[in-house]
Amino acid sequence: MRLAPLLALPPIALGIAAAAWMIASAPGPAQVGGDAPALPVRVMTVAAQDIRPAATAWDNLRAAETWVALAEVEGEVIWRHPDFEPGRLIPARTEVLRIDLADYELALAQSQADLAALEAERAQLETEADNTRRILSLEQNRLALAETDLERTRTLVAQGAVPKSRADEAERATLLARRTVAELENTLALIPSRQARIAAQVARSEAAIDRARRSLDRTTLTTPFDLRVTEVNAELFQTVAPGQVVIRADGIAAAEVVAHLPIDSFRRLLGDTPEGITLGDMMRDMPATQIEVTLSPMADPRQIWSARVVGIEGALDARARTVPVVVRVDAPYEGAGDYPEFCALTW
């Protein structure tokens, strides 16, 4: 029997016993205090307050009013305002351009002369009608006498008192009187048609006079409101044609920008709305004055304009789900120089 494996057991048991004794007699882990250092804090009382929703958008600023002047008559430019240059400010009701009016003055004079001639012809026709009526009355009396004389002559011829030639003469006189009466009656019957023709010619002449006067009025161009000139396409002594664009200008009283706001942002800006009110109702009926807007140029955010919402342009953008809100800035030139083309809007 082999005893070598049994001789290894005592040393193993002795090592296990030594390890257990060392573990039992070893000191415990160091204890660290659990109190954390205090942190300084600041306490304040917060009162409930309303917070207004805000939104930001960007778009191009444009003039609220624009003026595109077209030449309505043909002619040579004979005068131009000395300050009529791109970039200049022109007050309202200022004459800025004048076209040669000589041809239109001649056309007016000719139409007035034609009208005077027609008025004279109408007066002459009235006189002729009165004279014809008087002559017709006389000829009708003579016809009555001729017919009476014819009847008496025929009676005398039948009695043999006068020759038959006398009856023939009386009949010829009666026929002549009847013809004269018929011609006068036809002349009077034609008077109304001649009067109608003259009236039509008078109306045509009066229309020509009105057209000539309108052409005369259109030989001058006057600014409809305070504006800034952006484009001039007519030089002195240049001939302009009807329909030609000669002036482009922007009004300076107000500027507008169409900001495309998301529909949700637009709803929040309008605040609480009654139940059942749709977005279309809000766009049509809700007061825009409850939305405050400020505008600043992207190039210089320190400049700020106060603006106001004036309406909704067009329809909703169904793809982008935005509302085109029209915002207006009154008197944009006061205190800030020229207004910017691209700007940011804050609600």
C-alpha positions in Angstrom: 0.0 0.0 0.0 1.4 3.4 -1.0 1.5 6.1 1.8 2.8 9.1 -0.2 -0.5 10.7 -0.9 -1.6 10.5 2.8 1.6 12.2 3.9 0.5 15.4 2.0 -2.7 15.9 3.9 -1.3 17.2 7.3 0.5 20.2 5.7 -2.6 21.1 3.7 -4.8 21.1 6.8 -2.2 23.1 8.7 -2.2 25.8 5.9 -6.0 26.0 5.9 -6.1 26.5 9.7 -3.4 29.2 9.5 -5.3 31.1 6.9 -8.5 31.0 8.8 -6.8 32.3 12.0 -5.2 35.2 10.0 -8.5 36.2 8.5 -10.3 36.1 11.8 -7.6 38.2 13.7 -7.1 40.8 11.0 -8.4 44.4 11.7 -11.7 45.7 9.9 -11.7 48.3 7.1 -11.3 52.0 8.0 -14.6 53.8 8.7 -15.2 57.2 7.0 -17.8 59.6 8.4 -21.0 59.9 6.3 -21.8 63.6 6.8 -21.3 65.5 3.5 -20.3 69.2 3.6 -23.2 71.7 3.4 -23.7 73.6 0.0 -24.7 77.3 0.0 -28.1 78.0 -1.7 -30.3 81.0 -2.5 -34.0 80.9 -2.0 -36.5 83.2 -3.6 -40.3 83.4 -3.8 -41.7 83.0 -7.4 -45.0 84.6 -8.2 -47.2 83.2 -10.9 -47.2 85.3 -14.1 -48.4 85.0 -17.7 -45.8 84.2 -20.3 -46.5 85.3 -23.8 -45.5 83.0 -26.6 -42.9 84.3 -29.1 -41.8 83.4 -32.6 -39.1 84.5 -35.0 -39.2 84.6 -38.8 -37.1 86.0 -41.6 -38.1 87.4 -45.0 -37.6 90.2 -47.5 -39.0 93.7 -46.7 -40.8 95.5 -49.5 -42.7 98.8 -50.0 -46.3 98.6 -49.1 -47.2 100.7 -52.2 -45.5 100.7 -55.6 -46.0 102.9 -58.6 -45.3 101.7 -62.2 -46.1 104.6 -64.6 -46.9 103.7 -68.2 -46.9 106.1 -71.1 -50.5 106.4 -72.2 -49.8 108.6 -75.2 -47.1 108.8 -77.8 -44.9 111.8 -77.9 -41.6 113.4 -77.2 -40.5 114.1 -73.6 -40.2 117.9 -73.4 -39.7 118.4 -69.7 -38.4 116.3 -66.7 -38.2 117.2 -63.1 -34.6 118.0 -62.1 -34.7 115.7 -59.1 -36.3 112.9 -61.1 -33.4 110.4 -60.6 -33.2 106.9 -59.1 -32.9 107.0 -55.4 -34.5 110.5 -55.0 -37.5 111.1 -52.8 -40.4 112.9 -54.5 -43.4 114.3 -52.6 -46.9 113.4 -53.6 -48.8 115.4 -56.4 -45.5 116.5 -58.0 -45.3 116.7 -61.8 -42.3 114.8 -62.9 -42.6 114.3 -66.6 -44.3 116.1 -69.5 -44.9 114.9 -73.1 -45.3 117.2 -76.1 -49.0 118.0 -76.3 -49.1 119.9 -79.6 -50.6 117.1 -81.6 -53.3 116.6 -79.0 -54.2 120.3 -78.8 -54.6 120.2 -82.6 -56.8 117.2 -82.4 -58.9 118.9 -79.8 -59.2 122.1 -81.9 -60.3 120.0 -84.9 -62.9 118.1 -82.9 -64.3 121.3 -81.5 -64.5 122.8 -85.0 -66.4 119.8 -86.3 -68.8 120.0 -83.4 -69.4 123.7 -84.1 -70.1 122.9 -87.8 -72.6 120.2 -86.8 -74.3 122.5 -84.3 -74.7 125.1 -87.1 -76.1 122.4 -89.5 -78.6 121.3 -86.8 -79.8 124.9 -86.3 -80.1 125.2 -90.1 -82.1 122.0 -90.3 -84.5 123.3 -87.6 -85.0 126.5 -89.6 -85.6 124.5 -92.8 -88.2 122.4 -91.0 -90.1 125.4 -89.7 -90.1 127.0 -93.2 -91.2 123.8 -94.8 -94.1 123.5 -92.4 -95.3 127.1 -93.2 -95.0 126.5 -97.0 -96.8 123.2 -96.6 -99.7 124.9 -94.9 -99.9 127.4 -97.7 -99.7 124.7 -100.4 -102.4 122.7 -98.7 -104.7 125.7 -98.8 -103.9 126.2 -102.5 -104.6 122.6 -103.1 -108.0 122.9 -101.4 -108.8 125.9 -103.6 -107.6 124.0 -106.8 -109.8 121.0 -106.0 -112.8 123.3 -105.4 -112.2 125.1 -108.7 -111.8 121.7 -110.4 -115.2 120.5 -109.2 -116.9 123.8 -110.2 -115.3 123.7 -113.6 -116.4 120.1 -114.2 -119.9 121.1 -113.3 -119.9 124.0 -115.7 -118.4 121.7 -118.5 -121.2 119.2 -117.9 -123.7 122.1 -118.3 -121.9 123.3 -121.4 -121.2 126.7 -119.9 -117.4 126.5 -120.4 -115.3 124.5 -122.8 -113.6 121.2 -121.8 -110.1 122.7 -122.1 -111.0 124.9 -119.1 -111.6 121.7 -117.1 -108.3 120.3 -118.2 -106.4 123.4 -117.0 -108.1 123.2 -113.7 -107.2 119.5 -113.3 -103.5 120.3 -114.2 -103.4 123.0 -111.6 -104.9 120.6 -109.0 -102.3 117.9 -109.8 -99.5 120.4 -109.6 -100.7 121.5 -106.2 -101.0 117.9 -105.0 -97.4 117.2 -106.1 -96.1 120.2 -104.3 -97.9 119.2 -101.1 -96.5 115.6 -101.4 -92.9 116.9 -101.9 -93.2 119.1 -98.9 -94.6 116.3 -96.8 -91.7 114.0 -97.9 -89.2 116.7 -96.9 -90.7 117.0 -93.5 -90.7 113.2 -93.1 -87.0 113.1 -93.8 -86.2 115.8 -91.1 -86.1 113.3 -88.2 -83.6 111.0 -89.9 -81.4 114.0 -90.8 -81.7 115.1 -87.2 -80.7 111.7 -86.0 -77.7 111.6 -88.3 -76.5 115.0 -87.1 -77.0 113.9 -83.4 -74.8 110.9 -84.1 -72.1 113.0 -85.7 -72.4 115.4 -82.7 -71.9 112.5 -80.3 -68.9 111.3 -82.3 -67.4 114.8 -82.2 -68.0 115.1 -78.5 -66.3 111.7 -77.9 -63.4 112.9 -80.0 -63.2 116.0 -77.8 -63.3 114.0 -74.6 -60.6 111.7 -76.1 -58.4 114.6 -77.0 -58.8 116.1 -73.5 -57.9 112.8 -71.9 -54.9 112.6 -74.1 -53.9 116.1 -73.1 -54.3 115.1 -69.4 -52.1 112.0 -70.0 -49.2 114.1 -71.4 -48.2 114.8 -67.8 -47.2 112.3 -65.1 -47.8 113.3 -61.5 -46.7 111.3 -58.4 -49.7 109.8 -56.6 -48.0 109.6 -53.2 -44.7 110.3 -51.5 -42.2 107.9 -53.1 -38.7 107.0 -53.8 -37.7 106.6 -57.5 -36.2 103.2 -58.3 -36.1 103.3 -62.1 -36.4 106.0 -64.9 -36.7 104.9 -68.5 -37.5 108.2 -70.2 -34.9 110.8 -71.1 -35.4 114.4 -72.2 -36.3 114.6 -75.9 -36.9 110.9 -76.1 -40.0 109.7 -77.8 -42.1 107.3 -75.7 -44.8 104.9 -76.9 -48.1 104.0 -75.3 -47.6 101.1 -72.8 -44.0 101.8 -72.3 -42.8 101.7 -68.6 -41.2 105.1 -67.9 -41.2 105.1 -64.1 -40.9 102.7 -61.2 -41.1 103.9 -57.7 -41.8 102.7 -54.1 -44.0 104.4 -51.6 -42.2 105.6 -48.4 -45.2 105.8 -46.1 -45.0 102.1 -45.1 -43.1 98.9 -45.8 -44.4 95.3 -45.6 -43.0 91.9 -45.2 -44.8 88.6 -45.6 -43.6 86.3 -42.8 -44.4 82.6 -43.2 -45.2 81.4 -39.7 -45.8 77.7 -38.8 -49.5 77.1 -38.1 -48.8 76.0 -34.5 -46.8 79.2 -33.8 -49.6 81.3 -35.3 -52.2 79.6 -33.1 -50.0 80.2 -30.0 -49.5 83.9 -30.9 -53.3 84.4 -31.0 -53.6 83.0 -27.5 -56.6 81.2 -26.1 -59.5 80.9 -28.6 -63.0 79.8 -28.0 -63.8 76.2 -28.6 -64.8 75.3 -32.1 -62.9 78.2 -33.7 -61.0 77.0 -36.7 -57.8 78.4 -38.2 -59.7 80.0 -41.0 -62.0 81.7 -38.5 -58.9 83.0 -36.6 -57.4 84.4 -39.8 -60.6 86.1 -40.8 -62.1 87.3 -37.4 -59.4 87.4 -34.7 -58.0 90.9 -34.0 -54.4 91.2 -35.3 -53.7 94.0 -32.8 -53.2 91.4 -30.0 -49.9 90.4 -31.7 -46.9 92.6 -31.1 -44.2 92.6 -33.7 -40.7 94.0 -33.9 -38.5 94.1 -36.9 -34.7 94.4 -37.2 -32.4 94.1 -40.2 -30.1 91.2 -40.4 -27.1 93.4 -41.2 -27.6 95.5 -38.1 -29.8 93.9 -35.4 -29.5 97.0 -33.2 -31.9 98.8 -35.4 -35.5 97.9 -34.4 -38.8 98.9 -35.9 -42.2 98.6 -34.4 -44.5 96.8 -36.7 -48.1 95.6 -36.8 -50.0 92.7 -38.4 -52.4 93.9 -41.1 -53.7 90.7 -42.6 -53.0 87.3 -44.2 -51.8 87.1 -47.8 -53.2 84.4 -50.0 -53.8 80.9 -48.8 -52.0 78.6 -46.4 -49.0 76.7 -47.6 -50.3 73.2 -47.3 -46.9 71.6 -48.0 -44.9 73.7 -45.5 -47.9 74.2 -43.1 -47.2 77.9 -42.7 -49.4 81.0 -42.6 -48.3 84.0 -44.7 -48.7 86.9 -42.2 -48.5 90.4 -43.6 -46.6 92.8 -41.3 -46.4 96.5 -41.9 -43.9 99.1 -40.7 -45.2 102.7 -40.8 -42.8 105.5 -41.7 -39.8 103.2 -42.1 -37.5 106.1 -43.3 -37.9 108.1 -40.1 -34.7 108.0 -38.0 -33.2 105.0 -39.7 -32.4 105.9 -43.3 -33.2 103.4 -45.9 -35.0 100.2 -44.7 -33.2 96.8 -45.2 -34.2 94.3 -47.8 -33.8 91.2 -45.5 -34.9 91.3 -41.9 -35.9 89.3 -38.9 -39.3 89.6 -37.2 -40.0 88.8 -33.6 -43.5 88.2 -32.2 
